Amino acid sequence: MQVIPAIDLLDGKAVRLRQGRYDEVTVYSDDPAALAESWAGAVERLHVVDLEGARSGRAVQGELVRAIVRAFGGGVQVGGGVRSLEAAESYLQLGVARVVLGTAAIRDPALVARIAEAYPQQVIVGVDARKGEVATDGWLEQSGKRAVDLVRELSKLPLAAVLYTDIDRDGTEVGPNVEETARLWRETGVPVIASGGVGTLEHLRALSVSGEGVVAAIVGRAIHEKRFSLAEAVEAARGPK
């Protein structure tokens, strides 16, 4: 299982929100590109979220993303406000490896299909759920659709993966929702990237043995606050010894 450190962008800084709330922000770096460079070579992928884009519905941080790609290399995946083919293509033209579509998967599944078919294995569908129900618009709205039903509907597309976030655990470090993450893969056959709640190395070990379809885990606050090193995280993700 891969470890993917996360950089969330707000006002040009690397931050974390607690449970998706824009009024609970912790700033970790005034220079996100330098942070990305410090992780280059240690892991294959980096997860970047444009929080302003997620809230506004359009990509906002393009130039900063360009700088992050230059600093980290070719394994950057970006989400937040990617709600059109043009937005996806603009990120891919910056050298981004994969784009993450969230709200668009609910609002316009035909658009997701069009982008995925144009760029196979370069699209991740971000499924952000609160109590099993998908949330949209930067987690501000509830959709009424169950996460597993959404992923099942999209399972025939050439997606790179689904990124599953349990919103109630995001930024809390209380542990990921291992059971729901694994179930999503078992019931849909789509590779799943786990997100939300990783706070210890044991959390990563638990995810690593939850099923072969759980292919990666996003780690945010725990890395920023040095609960463990990135090297320790990578080792833990290989599974229990």
URJOKA-V828728 format. One record per backbone hydrogen bond with DSSP energy under -1.0 kcal/mol. NH is the residue of the N-H (numbers start at 1). CO is the residue of the C=O. If there is no record, write none. Layout:
NH&CO / NH&CO
//
This chain:
2&215 / 4&217 / 6&219 / 7&47 / 9&49 / 10&13 / 13&10 / 14&29 / 15&8 / 16&26 / 18&24 / 19&170 / 21&18 / 24&21 / 26&16 / 28&14 / 29&14 / 35&31 / 36&32 / 37&33 / 38&34 / 42&39 / 43&39 / 46&75 / 47&5 / 48&77 / 49&7 / 50&79 / 51&9 / 51&49 / 54&50 / 55&51 / 56&52 / 57&53 / 65&61 / 66&62 / 67&63 / 68&64 / 69&65 / 70&66 / 71&67 / 72&68 / 73&69 / 77&46 / 78&98 / 79&48 / 83&81 / 88&84 / 89&85 / 90&86 / 91&87 / 92&88 / 93&89 / 95&92 / 96&91 / 97&76 / 98&76 / 99&122 / 100&78 / 101&124 / 105&102 / 106&103 / 107&103 / 108&104 / 112&108 / 113&109 / 114&110 / 115&111 / 116&112 / 117&113 / 118&114 / 119&115 / 121&158 / 122&119 / 124&99 / 125&161 / 126&101 / 127&163 / 129&165 / 130&133 / 133&130 / 134&145 / 135&128 / 136&141 / 140&137 / 141&136 / 143&134 / 147&132 / 150&146 / 151&147 / 152&148 / 153&149 / 154&150 / 157&154 / 159&157 / 160&123 / 162&191 / 163&125 / 164&193 / 165&127 / 166&195 / 167&129 / 169&166 / 172&169 / 175&197 / 178&176 / 181&177 / 182&178 / 183&179 / 184&180 / 185&181 / 186&182 / 187&183 / 189&185 / 192&213 / 193&162 / 194&216 / 195&164 / 204&200 / 205&201 / 206&202 / 207&203 / 208&204 / 210&207 / 214&211 / 215&192 / 215&213 / 217&2 / 218&194 / 219&4 / 224&220 / 225&221 / 226&223 / 227&222 / 233&229 / 234&230 / 235&231 / 236&232 / 237&233 / 238&235 / 239&236
//
